[in-house]
Amino acid sequence: MPSLAETQLRLRGAVVDGKIAAIAPLLVGGRDAALRLAIHARHYRASLTAAIRTKFPATAWLVGTRVLDAAAQEFVRKHPPAGPCIAEYGEQFPVFLSRHVGAARVPYLHSFAELDWHLGQVAIAIERPAAARDAFSTLAIDTLMDTSLALQGGLRYLHASWPVDELMKLYLTDTATSEVHLALEKVWLEVRGVRGEFQFDRLEAAEFVFRKAILQDRSISAAAERAFEVDASFDVRRAFTALIDSGRVVGPTPPAWEGE
């Protein structure tokens, strides 16, 4: 008799990979237990494929539903969910899809699908009360520069070598022609959303680097250093003030509060 761990491994193989023969001797009850398990396995794959499809509607528009579904089915087989939250499943699909279709055929597909993913993620975010400038008024300049900032949950940053934002606008406004041609153009995008709404805007490269570093929990000083590497004339004070006034900052992270 196999151990519980071995039984679970066999069951996973049957559902995820279709290897029902390994678990078949352990199935009991009814006329054809293996057939019933196969139904569950098909439902598992179909449900996850549908979940991927709903998270990448613009990408399906770009490559076609048949192409996206074929890639999604393969993705589900090779990369089953690693956690219980299906809302988080699919983050790695853009790079998988670009390899499945072929980067040479659609070189901007990865970035476009990644933007599609970000739009879906930020649109389910809940906005928190934004911090005002007064929240930082008691911090000395050295303390402030060493402070990390907590940002709104519905924020993402995407750097692309193609103007995928323009392509996304064509999809959202349903104004695309029969043929779409994109030229190489580096873009730095900020994606923001809350409660079913989203928007995306271009940023200057240094400001993009600064805000993305802040989102990654870097201190203001560390984020500024990264921005200086892009643009030596980067204005930290202006960038910090603009970030606060935009409502994107929730407040200093806990260490800063504790140091007051």
C-alpha positions in Angstrom: 0.0 0.0 0.0 1.6 3.3 -1.0 2.1 6.1 1.6 -0.2 9.1 1.8 2.5 11.2 0.1 2.9 8.8 -2.7 -0.9 8.5 -3.2 -1.1 12.3 -3.4 1.7 12.4 -5.9 0.0 9.8 -8.1 -3.3 11.7 -7.8 -1.6 14.9 -8.9 0.0 13.1 -11.8 -3.5 11.8 -12.9 -5.2 15.2 -12.7 -2.4 17.4 -13.9 -0.6 15.2 -16.4 -3.3 12.7 -17.3 -1.3 9.7 -15.8 -4.4 7.9 -14.6 -2.8 4.4 -14.8 -0.6 5.0 -11.8 -3.6 5.8 -9.5 -6.1 3.4 -11.1 -5.5 0.5 -8.8 -6.3 2.7 -5.8 -9.7 3.9 -7.2 -12.7 2.2 -5.8 -16.5 2.5 -6.0 -18.8 2.6 -9.0 -18.5 1.0 -12.4 -15.6 2.9 -13.8 -13.7 5.0 -11.2 -10.9 5.8 -13.6 -13.4 7.3 -16.1 -14.9 9.5 -13.3 -11.4 10.7 -12.4 -10.7 11.5 -16.0 -13.8 13.8 -16.0 -12.4 15.7 -13.0 -9.0 16.0 -14.8 -10.6 17.4 -17.9 -12.6 19.9 -15.8 -9.4 20.9 -14.0 -7.6 21.7 -17.3 -10.6 23.4 -18.8 -11.2 25.6 -15.7 -7.6 26.8 -15.6 -7.5 27.3 -19.4 -10.6 29.5 -19.1 -9.1 31.4 -16.2 -6.0 32.2 -18.3 -8.3 33.3 -21.2 -10.3 35.7 -19.0 -7.1 37.3 -17.7 -5.7 38.0 -21.2 -8.6 39.3 -23.2 -6.5 41.8 -25.2 -3.9 39.2 -25.9 -6.6 36.9 -27.3 -7.6 39.7 -29.5 -4.1 40.1 -30.8 -3.1 36.5 -31.4 -6.6 34.9 -31.7 -8.5 32.8 -29.2 -7.4 29.4 -30.8 -3.7 30.3 -30.4 -4.1 31.6 -26.9 -6.1 28.6 -25.8 -3.6 26.2 -27.2 -0.8 28.0 -25.4 -2.9 28.1 -22.2 -3.6 24.4 -22.3 0.2 23.7 -22.5 0.9 26.2 -19.8 -1.6 24.6 -17.5 0.0 21.2 -18.0 3.6 22.4 -17.5 2.9 25.1 -14.9 0.1 24.1 -12.6 -0.9 26.5 -9.8 1.6 26.7 -7.0 -0.9 28.3 -4.6 -4.6 28.3 -3.7 -5.4 31.7 -5.2 -6.4 31.5 -8.8 -6.5 35.3 -9.1 -2.7 35.2 -8.9 -2.3 32.3 -11.4 -0.9 33.3 -14.8 1.8 35.8 -14.0 4.4 33.7 -16.0 2.0 33.2 -19.0 3.2 36.2 -21.0 6.8 34.9 -21.4 5.5 31.3 -22.0 3.1 32.5 -24.7 5.8 34.5 -26.5 7.9 31.4 -26.7 5.0 29.3 -27.8 4.1 31.7 -30.6 7.6 32.6 -31.4 9.3 35.9 -30.5 10.4 36.4 -34.1 6.8 36.4 -35.3 5.4 38.8 -32.8 8.4 40.5 -31.0 6.2 42.7 -28.8 3.9 39.9 -27.7 5.6 39.3 -24.3 5.3 43.0 -23.3 1.8 43.3 -24.6 0.6 40.3 -22.7 2.4 41.5 -19.6 0.5 44.8 -19.9 -2.7 42.9 -20.3 -1.9 41.0 -17.1 -1.1 44.1 -15.1 -4.4 45.8 -16.2 -6.3 42.9 -14.8 -4.4 42.8 -11.6 -4.6 46.5 -10.8 -8.4 46.6 -11.6 -9.1 44.4 -8.6 -7.1 46.5 -6.2 -8.7 48.4 -3.3 -7.6 51.9 -2.8 -6.3 52.9 0.6 -6.3 56.4 2.1 -3.4 58.3 0.6 -0.8 60.1 2.7 -0.4 63.9 2.6 2.8 65.8 2.7 2.2 66.4 6.4 2.9 62.7 7.1 6.5 63.3 6.4 6.9 66.8 7.9 8.4 65.6 11.2 11.1 63.5 9.6 14.6 64.9 9.4 16.0 64.9 5.8 18.5 62.1 6.6 15.7 60.0 8.1 13.4 60.8 5.2 16.0 59.7 2.6 16.4 56.4 4.4 12.7 55.8 4.5 10.8 53.4 2.4 7.3 54.2 1.2 4.1 52.0 1.1 2.3 52.5 -2.2 -1.2 51.8 -3.3 -1.8 48.1 -4.2 -3.0 48.9 -7.7 0.3 50.0 -9.1 2.5 48.3 -11.6 5.5 49.4 -13.8 6.4 48.0 -17.2 9.3 48.9 -19.5 8.9 47.8 -23.1 10.9 48.2 -26.3 7.7 48.6 -28.3 4.8 51.0 -27.9 2.5 48.4 -26.5 0.4 51.1 -24.8 -0.6 52.4 -28.2 -1.6 48.9 -29.3 -3.6 48.4 -26.1 -5.5 51.7 -26.8 -6.5 50.3 -30.2 -7.9 47.2 -28.5 -9.7 49.2 -25.8 -11.2 51.7 -28.2 -11.9 49.0 -30.9 -10.2 51.2 -33.6 -7.6 48.7 -34.9 -7.3 48.2 -38.7 -6.9 44.9 -40.3 -3.1 45.2 -40.1 -1.2 46.8 -37.2 2.5 47.8 -37.6 4.6 48.8 -34.6 8.0 50.4 -34.7 10.7 50.0 -32.1 10.2 52.6 -29.4 11.1 52.3 -25.7 8.3 53.1 -23.3 8.2 53.3 -19.6 4.7 52.7 -18.3 2.9 53.2 -15.0 -0.2 51.2 -14.7 -2.8 52.1 -12.0 -6.2 50.8 -11.2 -8.8 50.3 -8.5 -12.2 48.6 -8.3 -12.8 47.7 -11.9 -11.0 50.7 -13.4 -7.5 51.2 -14.7 -5.3 53.6 -16.6 -1.7 53.6 -18.0 0.6 56.5 -18.7 4.1 57.0 -20.0 6.8 58.2 -17.6 10.3 59.6 -18.2 12.8 56.8 -17.8 14.4 58.2 -14.6 11.0 58.8 -12.9 9.9 55.3 -13.9 13.1 53.8 -12.3 12.5 55.9 -9.2 8.9 54.9 -8.7 9.5 51.2 -9.5 12.3 51.1 -7.0 10.0 52.6 -4.4 7.4 50.0 -5.2 10.1 47.3 -4.6 10.5 48.7 -1.1 13.7 50.5 -1.7 14.4 53.6 0.4 14.0 57.0 -1.2 17.8 57.4 -1.3 18.3 54.0 -3.0 15.6 54.7 -5.5 17.1 58.1 -6.3 20.5 56.5 -6.9 19.0 54.3 -9.5 17.3 57.2 -11.1 20.6 59.2 -11.2 22.2 56.3 -13.1 19.6 57.0 -15.9 19.5 60.8 -15.7 22.2 62.7 -13.7 19.8 65.7 -13.6 17.0 63.8 -11.9 15.3 66.0 -9.3 14.5 63.9 -6.2 12.6 66.6 -4.4 10.2 67.1 -7.4 9.8 63.4 -8.0 9.0 62.7 -4.3 6.5 65.6 -4.1 4.8 64.5 -7.3 4.5 61.0 -6.0 2.9 62.2 -2.8 0.6 64.6 -4.5 -0.6 61.9 -6.9 -2.2 59.9 -4.1 0.0 56.9 -4.8 1.7 56.9 -1.4 -0.1 55.4 1.6 2.6 56.4 4.0 6.1 55.6 5.3 6.8 52.0 6.0 6.6 50.9 9.7 10.3 51.5 10.6 9.9 55.1 9.7 6.8 55.4 11.8 8.6 53.8 14.8 11.5 56.2 14.5 9.4 59.3 15.0 
